[in-house]
Amino acid sequence: MQRLQVLKGAFCGLDPIQQQLVIGSAVAAGGILIHLLYKRRQVKSIPLGEGWWGAGQKPLSEDEQIHPFEVQTSDEEIEDLHERIDRTRYTESLEDGCFHYGFNSTYLKKVVSYWRHKFDWKKQVAALNKYPHFKTKIEGLDVHYVHVRPPRRENQTVVPLMLVHGWPGSFYEFYKILPLLTENRDGLAFEVICPSIPGYGFSDAPRKQGFDSLAAARVFLTLMERLGFSQFYLQGGDWGSLITTNMSQMKPMCVKGLHLNMINVRMGFSVMFSLMIGSYLPFLVGFSREDVRRLFPFFEKNVYGILRETGYFHIQATKPDTAGCGGNDSPVGLAAYILEKFSTWTDNSNRALADGGLERKFSLDDVLTNVMIYWTTGSIVSSMRFYKENFKSNPDNRVDAKVGITVPTGLAAFPAELRHCPKSWARHRYQNIYSYTFMPRGGHFAAFEEPQLLANDIVQFVKKVEKF
């Protein structure tokens, strides 16, 4: 109160011209502040853009009908697989090499023996067809998706939700979580759409250069619009995390909520500063004890550890067509390349195990079904090209790197994910975080590894947004 009296006295002591200058300055400052607050609250978006990814010239019109699709196989397809498996030439594994050098060939022989003599692809095809599949033409590509509706019940709110996979996964990663999401939970259930990224599985591969996460985001937004959804939720990990983030940036008014189990942020000054002092004074940079445990020692976990696991990344982001030739021709080579990721990315300590810990979280039927989706569609090369398209130039210079995400966001931080992102870092990019959960267990393939944990976190996030 005394300060106000002093200010009032000082103001009254000014001559009229000086008083007008003070008032004008105050009004201007207030106007600037209001403008800045308004601009901050404005929902920013990035351009949708346009594209055509089919062969040849873009036609004047495109078939927008939705067609039922069924996964099929034949005796000839299976015989060809078996013949190729029988001609495999193996390399002898190193003594005590475990998975430090990649997929251990001694254990690989056991997996391949199961694949050749016990794995029933026809049975797995029937399992794939358990849920309804569809295709529709978007930007010159036949886009495949699974669409599962919940059973009808009274007093039930049905929320549309798109789940987007990554590499080297597929829509099949979500088969264990689908029944958990479509069941009624306190009056809430999900209608789930699981598309295949173009170039993966049963979606057409782009025939032209440039199909990146922005193009995939636009295609999936078109898909949701074609299905009649004006508002919906999104969930993703790996590439699915980036694609759904881009969808949220393109049409934030359509995305009611975004849930991610892989969180990527730019390594700016504030992030680097927090790393310098975070292990000593975590509270000053917003780190929790769990953040410190997961982040440090930083160089071991986030530099050397990442270098050990990203050799594939550099190859696929530069010469995918060269690297993919072997996997496209050899089923055993393809299995080794893909399944090594399902071993190490589930828990990097699996590198020290002779069997890579592969069957600790997965059945061989499940992981081989995922491999078969790549094998039967011949999509390993086109899936690898997605890295090249997204890293042709510095990703920090892309339009999506410069626009924050304003939609309600839920983040699930799994302890064995390739890289940990604290909530304090995530806030730099995701500006409306409703929930951030330290998951008790699980790694990169969250829906495949821990479907119940992930489903629970999605449900609690949506309930917060919907105010259940």
N, C-alpha and C positions, 0 to 999 in steps of 0.2 A: 504493500500500500504506500509506503514511504517513497519507493522508487517511482510509482505513478505520479505522486505529488511533485517530485523533483522534475520529472519529464514534463508535467503540465506547466510548472513554473518556467522551465526553460523555453517551452514553446510560446508561452504568453509573452516572454521577453523579446521575441523576435519581431522585426518589423513586418508589415503585411506581405511584402514581396517574398521575404524569407519563409514566412508561414505557407504561402502558396507553393513555393518550391518543395518544402517538406511534405505537404499534402500530396502534391503531384508525384513525388518520388515514392511515397507510401502506396499510392494507388497503382502506380506502375509495377512496383515490386509485388503487390498482391495479385495483380493481373497475370504477371509472369508465373507466380506460384500456382495459381488456379489453372493456367494453361498447361504447366508441367504435370500437375496432378491429373488433368483430363487426358493428356496424351498417354500417361502411364496406364490409365484405366482403359484406354481404347484397346479393343481387341485387334491385334495385328495379325495379318495373314500373309501367306506367300502365294504367288500366282499359280493357278492350276496348270497352265501351259497346255500343250497339245502334242499328239504324236500319232504315228502310224508305224506299226512294227511287223506287219505282214510282208509277204514276198511281193515284189513288183510295185506298181503304182497303186495309190489309194483309190478305191472305187468311189463312185458318186454316192452310193448308199451302202449300208451295212446291215446284215441280218441281226436284229436285236432280240430275237426270240431266245427263250431259255429251253434247253433240251435235256431230258433225262440222260444220264450216263451210267454205264455199268462197267466195272473193271472186269476184264476177261483174260483168259489165257488159253493155251492149246497144248496138245501133246508135243507138237513140233517145237514150241518155245521151250518147254521143259527138257526135251531131248537135246536141244542145242546147248542149253545151260550145262547139262550133265557131261556132254562131250567136251566142252571147254574146261570144266572142272577136272575131268580125268586127264587132260593134257597139261595140267599145271606143272611148272618147273619151280620148285621151292629152293630157297637159300637156307643153308644151315644157320641156326641162331648161335649167337655167342654164348659161351658159358657164363651163367649168372647175369646175362644181359637184361633179363626181365623185359620191361617195356621202355627202358631208357633209350633204346635205339629205334623205337617205333613198335609196330605190332610184332610180337615175338612169333617167329615162324613155327616153333614147336607147338605152341597153343593154337596158332592159325590152322595147322593140320587137323586138330581136333574139331575146331569150328567147321571147317570145310567138310570133314567126314560127316558131321551131323547134317550139314546142308545137303550133301549129296545123297545120304541114305535115309534120313529120318524127317527132314523138313518137308512138309506137305504144302506146296504152293497153292494147289487148288483149294485146300482147306482155308488157307489164309486169304485167298481171293474172296471166298464166301464171307469171311470175317470182315474184309474191307467193305463188302457190299451190304453189311448189316445196316449201315446208315445211307440215306438217299444222296446220290451224287448227281451233279448237273454240270453242264457246260453252256457258256454263252460267249458270243463274239464281241470283243471290246478292242478297239484300235487295231484291228487286223489279227487278233489272237483269240483262239479258243481258250477261255479261262475256265479252269476246273475248280469246283468247290463242293464241299459237303455241307448240307443244310439240315439241321436237326431241330425240330420243334418239340417243346415239352408237352406232356399229356395235358389235356384240358381239365381244369379244376375251377370250382367256384372261388370267388374272392382271391384270385391270383393275379399278380402283376407280372406280365411277361415282358422282359427287356431284351432287345436285340443286342447281340455281342459278336463281334468278329475276332477270331483268334488267328494270328499270323505266325507261321513257322520261320525257321532260318536254315542255315547250312551247317552240317549235312543232314538236316532233318526233313520232315515232310508233314503233310496234314495228318498222317498216322500218329504222330506224337500226341495228338489230342484225343485219341480214342478212349483212353482211360479216364480222362477228365470230363468227357461229354455227359455221361450219365449223372455225374456229380453236379453239373451245372444245370441240367434240364430238370432235375428233381425240385420239388417245391420246398423252399426253405422260408418258413414264416411268411408265406404268401408271396414270395419272390421266386421266379424261375427265369431261365434264359432261353432265348431262341438263338441258336449258335450257327454261325457261318464260318467255315474253315476253308479258305481258298488255297490253291497251290500257286506260289509265285510263278509268273511266266518264266519258262526255262527250267522249271522244276516239275518232276512227276508228270501228271496228266495235263498240265497246262502247256500250250504251245510255247516253243522257244522263239524269242524275237529273231527276225531275219535281218534286222538292221542294227547298226551300232548305236549306242547311247542309252540303252534301256537301264536306268538306274533306279534308286529307291524313290525318287520323285515321280518317275513314270509309273512305277508299281503302285504308289499311293494314289495317283490319279485313276488308274485302272480299277483299284478296289473301291474308291469312292463312287465311281460309275456303277460298279456292281451293286453296291448297297442302294444306290438310287434306283437301279433297275428292279431290285427286289422290293421296292416300295418303302424303304426306311428313310425317313427324313431326319431322325435322330437315333443315335446308337452309341454303344460302348465299344472300345477297342482294347485288345490285349496282345502283347508280343514280347518275344525275346530274340536275341541274336539279330538277324536282319529284320525280323518282325518288329523289333523295338524301334528301329529307324523308320521303317515303312509306316507304322501306326503313328509315330511322332510326326512324320511329314503329313499324314492325313489330317492330324489335329491342327497343323499349321495352315493347311490349305482351306479347310472348312471347319473352323472352330465352332461355328454355330450349329453344326450337325453332330459334333462329338460331345456327348454328355459326360463322358469320362474316359480317361486313358490309364490303363494299368500295364506296368512293365515289370519284367523280371530280369532285365539287363539294362543298366543305366550308363550312358556315356556322356561325358561332359568335356569341354575344351580345357586344356591345361594352361589356363591364364595365370596372371600374376598372383591373384588371391589364392588359387589352388597351390601354386608353388610355395607361397609364403606359409600357408597352413602346413605344408609338408616339412618345412624347415623347423617350425616350433611345435608342431602338433604332438610329437611324442613326449615333449617336455611339459608343455602347457596346453593340453588339449582343450580345456574349457575356453581359452581365449579365441579359438578358431572354430568352436562349435562341434568338436569331436566328442563322442561318447567313449566310454571305456571299450565298448565293442568295436567301434571304429578303429581305435588304436590297435586293438588286438588283430584286426583283419588287415590293416594297412602296413604295419611295421614288423620287421625292418623293411623299409620301403624298397630299397634297391633289390633285395632278395625276392620280395613278393611281386613287385610291380615293374621291375626292369629285367633282371635276369630270368625271373619266372615267365614273364611274357615273351622274352626272346626264345626261350625253350619251346614255346607252344605256338609261335607264329611263323614258322618257316613256310607252312602251307599258304599263309596269307600273302606273303611276298611273291610266291610263285603264281598264285591265282590272280593277283592284282597286276601281273605283268605279262605272263605267257600262259594263259589258261588252256588254250587249244593244244599246246605242246604237252603240258602236264597231264591233260585229261585223256590223251590217246590211249595210254595203257589201261586205265580204268574202264574206258568204253569198250575195249576189246577183251579184257580178261576179267571174268567175274570174281576170281580170287584176289586179283590186284585191287579191284573196286572195293571188295569187302574189307581188305586190310586197311585201305586208305580211309574209309568211312568209320569202321568200327574202332580204330585207334582213338578217334575223337570221342566216341561214346565211353571209352575207358578213361582217358586222361581228363577230359573236361567234366566228368562226373566227380572226380576227386584226383588231384594231381599226385597224391601219394600212391595211387595205383601204378605209377611208373615203376615202383619197386617190387611189384608182384609178377610172378611168372605168367599168370593168366590175365594180367591187367585189371583184375577185379571186375571184369565185364559182366559176369553173371551175379554180382552182388546186388545190382539194381534192376537188371533186365533179364528176361528170358531170351534164349537164342532165337526162338520163334519171332519175338518182337523185333529184335535188331536186324534179323535177316529179312523180315518183311519190309523194313525200311530200305535195306540194301536192294531188295527186289524191285521196289518202286523206281529206283534209279536205273537198275539194270534193264528192266523190261521196257522202259520208256527211252532208254539211251540218252538220259538227260544229265549225266555227270559233267560233260564239257559245258553245256549251256548254263548249268547252275554255277559253275566256277567262273564263268564270264561276268557274273554279277559283281564280283570283286573288281575286275578290270574296269567296268563301267562306272563304278562308284569312286574309283581312285585314279582316274585318268589325270586329274588335277588336284590341287590342294583342297581337301574337303572343307577346310576353314574358310575358304573363299566362296563357298556355295551360298545361295540365298537362304537356305534353311538354317545355316550356321549362325546367321545374323538376326534371327527372329526368335524370340522366346515362345514358350508354350504356355498358354493361358487357361486351357481347359482343366477341370478338376483332374488331378493325377494321383494315382496310387502306385507306390513303389515297393516291390518285394525284393529284399537283398538276401540272396542265398549265400551261405558261407563258403561254398566251393566254386562260386562263379569265378571266371577268369580274372576279373578285376573288381575290386570293391569300390563303390562310390558312396561316400557319406551323404547324409541328408543336406548338410551345409554346402556341399558341392552341387548337389542336384538342384538346389534352389536357384542357382545362377541361370539354369536353362528352363527348369520346370517351375513356373512362378505361382502355381496354385496347388500345392501338395496337400491332399486331404489325409493321406496315410502313408507312413513309411514303416515297414516291418522288417526287423531282423529275423529272418527265417531260421529255425533251429537246425536244419540240415538240408542238404540238396546242393546241386551244382547247376551246370549250364542248361541242361535239358529238363527244366523244372516240371513241365506238364507230364513228361514221360517218366521222370524219376519219382516225383512227389505230388501226384495229382490231387490228393486230399488237401495237402497243405496249400497248394496254389489255389484250389477251388475255394477254400475257406477265406483266403486273403482277398480274392476277387469279390466274393459275396460281401465281406465286411466293408470293403471300399464302396461298392455300389450302394449298400444300405446307407452309408454316410451321405453319399451324394443325393440319393433319393429321399433321405430323411425318414427312413423306415423306423 
